[in-house]
């Protein structure tokens, strides 16, 4: 089975350049660990001009269908990522944290 991996992290409060760079970097690291995986990131599936609610709706729909969720450093400062983590826990989707460019299972 090919993994479908969702990457969650902070967007609100960052510039588009910052959060695009953060998600792009995270995606590259996750690819090193899971080269065959389909990797889903908010910056690929949401428009920068969408409302928080619209973006979260799309992201949660995607997360629902993933079998691993990776949380970038700083996710704790994100209301949306906190919701995504609680949902992943409720759905028993394995969670990995991306810390210092390494994936860690907690």
Buried (B, 14 or more C-beta within 10 A) or exposed (E): EEBBBBBBBBBEEBEEEEBBEBBEEBBEBBEEBBEEBEBBBBBEEBEEEEEEEEBBEBBBEBBEEBBBBBBBBEBEEBEBBBBBBEBBEEEEBEBBBBEEEEBEEE
